Amino acid sequence: MENESCLNRIIAKSESQNATVTERKIALYIKENLEKVLHCNLLELAELIGVSDASMVRFCKSLGYKGFQEFKIRVAMEAIPSEQQYNPKLQKDDKPEQICHKIFATEIAALQRTVQTLDMKNIKQVAEILGKASRIVFAGTGGSMIVARDAHHKFLKIGIHVCAVEDKDIQLMEASLLTPGDVLFAVSHSGNNLHVLRAAEVGKSCGATVVGLTSEGKNRLSKIADYTITTISEETIFRSESASTRLAQLAVMDSLIAIVAFQDYDKSFQAIYKTRASTSDNKG
């Protein structure tokens, strides 16, 4: 079974008399809807098929994989041409100008779609909570941590101290010390990153308000967060790898920080002046 292709394992499972009714149901759906499956996360696929997410994980393990993510990677490796693994919109023989036009068009579209779907009442509420928060702690990993670090820099410019460290243990320790009136800001495009979910749960258990910045659709972070802000990116096999994901998240954070700054602009302006002055000698 170790060297057998993933697609063959799915077909075999759908036809096996030894498989459970649920396993055959899952296998049959995947076999007949491969393209759709590749663009679903665990919770979305489980809902489409009409099974629990735990059943989906058990199914993946019954095929010999550690879990859903490894299963999805194997399916994608076999079903999608290698040249489209990096970005499904790009072709191997695209000229540099074609690549630039495609990427710019995709990322502009993602920004436009995101701002059109933003719940402005929700944005205003989150900005008010951030402006009044005693402490703000960011949780994120990988590309999401880049968004958190950028937010750290921009919040500092307007005089608001936040915690955005990359060390996962420090994130959890910071989350454990939050109290009512504080904010745990969780950034995860998939909404299913286990570390981010853990940090959100820890922060919430301490009475902090949890804000989630994630993608549209069903995910675990949206269920934990008190306030959820969603971004939209181009459709990719692995959403967290989407080239436009980070841009949309950064734009949302920039908007929130600007709204917070104008809540008390005299105070924000003083901080802007001080932080600019403190670094002016380094800029020539």
C-alpha positions as CSV (number, residue, x, y, z in Angstrom):
1,M,0.0,0.0,0.0
2,E,3.0,2.3,0.7
3,N,3.8,2.8,-3.0
4,E,0.2,2.8,-4.2
5,S,-1.1,6.1,-5.6
6,C,-3.5,8.1,-3.5
7,L,-6.2,8.1,-6.3
8,N,-6.0,4.3,-6.5
9,R,-6.4,4.0,-2.7
10,I,-9.6,6.2,-3.0
11,I,-11.0,4.1,-5.8
12,A,-10.2,0.8,-3.9
13,K,-11.9,2.2,-0.7
14,S,-15.0,3.2,-2.7
15,E,-15.3,-0.4,-4.0
16,S,-14.2,-2.3,-0.9
17,Q,-16.7,-4.5,0.9
18,N,-14.6,-4.2,4.0
19,A,-14.9,-0.4,4.2
20,T,-17.6,1.1,6.4
21,V,-20.6,2.8,4.9
22,T,-19.2,6.2,5.8
23,E,-15.8,5.4,4.3
24,R,-17.4,4.3,1.0
25,K,-19.5,7.5,1.0
26,I,-16.5,9.7,1.5
27,A,-14.4,7.8,-1.1
28,L,-17.2,7.9,-3.7
29,Y,-17.7,11.7,-3.2
30,I,-14.0,12.4,-3.5
31,K,-13.6,10.2,-6.6
32,E,-16.5,12.0,-8.4
33,N,-15.7,15.6,-7.2
34,L,-11.9,15.7,-7.2
35,E,-11.6,19.3,-8.4
36,K,-14.0,20.6,-5.7
37,V,-12.3,18.5,-3.0
38,L,-9.0,20.2,-3.8
39,H,-10.4,23.6,-2.9
40,C,-12.1,22.6,0.4
41,N,-10.7,22.7,3.9
42,L,-11.5,19.8,6.3
43,L,-14.7,21.3,7.7
44,E,-16.1,22.4,4.4
45,L,-15.5,19.0,2.8
46,A,-17.1,17.2,5.7
47,E,-20.2,19.4,5.4
48,L,-20.4,18.8,1.7
49,I,-20.2,15.0,2.1
50,G,-22.5,15.0,5.1
51,V,-20.1,13.5,7.6
52,S,-18.2,14.7,10.7
53,D,-14.8,16.2,10.5
54,A,-13.6,13.3,12.7
55,S,-14.9,10.8,10.2
56,M,-12.9,12.6,7.5
57,V,-9.7,12.4,9.5
58,R,-10.3,8.7,10.2
59,F,-10.9,8.1,6.5
60,C,-7.6,9.8,5.6
61,K,-5.8,7.6,8.2
62,S,-7.4,4.5,6.9
63,L,-5.7,5.3,3.5
64,G,-2.4,5.4,5.3
65,Y,-2.0,9.2,5.8
66,K,-1.3,11.1,9.1
67,G,-4.4,13.3,8.5
68,F,-6.4,15.4,6.1
69,Q,-3.5,17.8,5.2
70,E,-1.2,15.0,4.2
71,F,-4.0,13.4,2.2
72,K,-4.8,16.6,0.4
73,I,-1.1,17.1,-0.5
74,R,-0.9,13.7,-2.0
75,V,-4.1,14.2,-4.0
76,A,-2.9,17.5,-5.3
77,M,0.5,16.1,-6.2
78,E,-1.2,13.5,-8.4
79,A,-4.1,15.4,-9.8
80,I,-2.5,18.8,-10.6
81,P,0.3,19.3,-13.1
82,S,3.5,20.1,-11.4
83,E,3.9,23.5,-13.2
84,Q,0.5,24.6,-11.7
85,Q,1.5,23.6,-8.1
86,Y,3.1,27.0,-7.5
87,N,0.2,29.1,-8.8
88,P,-2.7,27.6,-10.8
89,K,-3.1,30.7,-12.9
90,L,0.5,30.7,-14.2
91,Q,1.8,28.6,-17.1
92,K,5.4,27.4,-17.4
93,D,5.9,29.2,-20.7
94,D,4.5,32.5,-19.5
95,K,6.7,35.5,-20.3
96,P,7.7,37.8,-17.4
97,E,5.2,40.5,-18.4
98,Q,2.4,37.9,-18.5
99,I,3.4,36.7,-15.0
100,C,3.4,40.2,-13.7
101,H,0.0,41.1,-15.2
102,K,-1.6,37.9,-14.0
103,I,-0.3,38.3,-10.4
104,F,-1.2,42.0,-10.2
105,A,-4.7,41.4,-11.6
106,T,-5.3,38.5,-9.1
107,E,-4.1,40.5,-6.1
108,I,-6.0,43.7,-7.1
109,A,-9.1,41.5,-7.5
110,A,-8.6,39.9,-4.0
111,L,-8.3,43.4,-2.4
112,Q,-11.5,44.6,-4.2
113,R,-13.5,41.4,-3.3
114,T,-12.3,41.7,0.4
115,V,-13.4,45.3,0.9
116,Q,-16.7,44.7,-0.8
117,T,-17.5,41.9,1.7
118,L,-16.2,43.5,4.8
119,D,-18.8,43.9,7.6
120,M,-18.2,47.6,8.4
121,K,-20.2,47.4,11.6
122,N,-17.9,44.6,12.7
123,I,-14.8,46.5,11.7
124,K,-15.9,49.5,13.7
125,Q,-16.6,47.4,16.8
126,V,-13.2,45.6,16.5
127,A,-11.4,49.0,16.1
128,E,-13.1,50.3,19.2
129,I,-12.1,47.3,21.2
130,L,-8.5,47.5,20.1
131,G,-8.4,51.2,20.9
132,K,-9.6,50.6,24.5
133,A,-7.6,47.3,25.1
134,S,-5.2,47.2,27.9
135,R,-3.0,44.7,26.1
136,I,-3.1,43.2,22.6
137,V,-1.3,39.9,21.9
138,F,-1.0,38.5,18.4
139,A,-1.0,34.8,17.6
140,G,0.1,33.5,14.3
141,T,2.7,31.3,12.5
142,G,4.5,31.5,9.1
143,G,3.0,34.0,6.7
144,S,0.4,35.1,9.2
145,M,3.1,36.1,11.6
146,I,4.4,38.5,9.0
147,V,1.0,40.2,9.2
148,A,1.3,40.3,13.0
149,R,4.8,41.8,13.0
150,D,3.7,44.5,10.5
151,A,0.8,45.3,12.7
152,H,3.2,45.5,15.7
153,H,5.3,48.1,13.8
154,K,2.3,50.2,12.8
155,F,0.5,50.1,16.2
156,L,3.8,51.2,17.8
157,K,3.9,54.2,15.5
158,I,0.6,55.5,16.9
159,G,1.6,54.8,20.5
160,I,-0.1,51.4,21.1
161,H,2.1,48.6,22.5
162,V,1.3,45.1,21.3
163,C,3.0,41.7,21.6
164,A,3.8,40.0,18.3
165,V,6.6,37.4,18.9
166,E,7.3,34.5,16.6
167,D,8.1,32.0,19.4
168,K,5.0,29.8,19.8
169,D,5.6,29.1,23.5
170,I,5.9,32.8,24.2
171,Q,2.7,33.5,22.3
172,L,0.9,30.9,24.6
173,M,2.5,32.3,27.7
174,E,1.4,35.8,26.8
175,A,-2.1,34.6,26.0
176,S,-2.2,32.9,29.4
177,L,-1.6,36.2,31.2
178,L,-4.4,38.1,29.4
179,T,-7.4,39.4,31.4
180,P,-10.8,40.9,30.7
181,G,-10.3,44.0,28.6
182,D,-7.3,42.6,26.8
183,V,-7.4,41.2,23.2
184,L,-6.0,38.1,21.6
185,F,-5.7,38.8,17.9
186,A,-5.4,35.5,16.1
187,V,-4.3,35.5,12.4
188,S,-4.7,32.3,10.4
189,H,-5.9,32.3,6.8
190,S,-6.9,28.6,7.0
191,G,-8.6,29.2,10.4
192,N,-7.4,25.7,11.3
193,N,-3.8,26.2,12.4
194,L,-3.5,24.2,15.6
195,H,-1.2,26.5,17.4
196,V,-3.3,29.6,16.6
197,L,-6.4,27.8,17.8
198,R,-4.7,26.8,21.0
199,A,-3.6,30.4,21.7
200,A,-7.2,31.7,21.0
201,E,-8.6,29.1,23.4
202,V,-6.1,30.1,26.1
203,G,-6.8,33.8,25.7
204,K,-10.5,33.3,25.7
205,S,-10.3,31.1,28.9
206,C,-8.6,34.1,30.6
207,G,-11.5,36.4,29.7
208,A,-9.8,38.2,26.8
209,T,-11.7,39.2,23.7
210,V,-10.6,37.0,20.8
211,V,-10.5,38.6,17.3
212,G,-9.9,36.3,14.4
213,L,-8.5,37.4,11.0
214,T,-9.1,34.5,8.6
215,S,-10.6,33.4,5.3
216,E,-14.3,33.1,4.3
217,G,-15.9,29.8,4.8
218,K,-16.2,27.3,7.7
219,N,-13.2,27.0,10.0
220,R,-12.5,26.4,13.6
221,L,-11.1,29.9,14.4
222,S,-14.4,31.5,13.4
223,K,-16.1,29.3,16.0
224,I,-13.8,30.4,18.8
225,A,-13.4,34.1,18.0
226,D,-15.7,36.7,19.5
227,Y,-15.2,38.8,16.4
228,T,-14.2,37.4,13.0
229,I,-12.9,39.4,10.1
230,T,-12.6,37.5,6.8
231,T,-10.5,38.2,3.7
232,I,-11.0,36.8,0.2
233,S,-8.1,35.6,-2.0
234,E,-7.9,33.8,-5.3
235,E,-8.9,30.2,-5.3
236,T,-5.9,28.0,-4.7
237,I,-5.3,24.4,-3.6
238,F,-3.7,25.4,-0.3
239,R,-5.3,28.7,0.8
240,S,-2.5,29.7,3.2
241,E,-0.1,29.7,0.2
242,S,-2.3,32.1,-1.8
243,A,-0.2,35.0,-3.1
244,S,-3.0,37.5,-2.4
245,T,-3.8,36.2,1.1
246,R,-1.1,38.3,2.8
247,L,-2.0,41.5,0.9
248,A,-5.7,41.3,1.9
249,Q,-4.8,40.6,5.5
250,L,-2.3,43.5,5.5
251,A,-4.9,45.8,4.0
252,V,-7.4,44.9,6.8
253,M,-4.8,45.5,9.5
254,D,-3.9,48.9,8.0
255,S,-7.5,49.9,7.9
256,L,-8.1,48.8,11.6
257,I,-5.0,50.7,12.8
258,A,-6.0,53.8,10.9
259,I,-9.4,53.8,12.4
260,V,-7.9,53.3,15.9
261,A,-5.5,56.2,15.2
262,F,-8.3,58.6,14.4
263,Q,-10.2,57.7,17.6
264,D,-7.8,60.0,19.4
265,Y,-5.7,61.6,16.8
266,D,-4.0,64.1,19.0
267,K,-2.5,61.3,21.1
268,S,-1.7,59.3,17.9
269,F,0.0,62.3,16.3
270,Q,2.2,62.8,19.3
271,A,3.3,59.2,19.1
272,I,3.9,59.5,15.3
273,Y,6.1,62.5,15.9
274,K,8.1,60.8,18.7
275,T,8.6,57.5,16.8
276,R,9.7,59.4,13.7
277,A,12.1,61.5,15.6
278,S,13.6,58.5,17.4
279,T,14.6,56.9,14.1
280,S,15.3,60.0,12.0
281,D,19.1,59.7,12.4
282,N,19.1,56.3,10.8
283,K,17.5,57.5,7.6
284,G,20.1,60.0,6.4
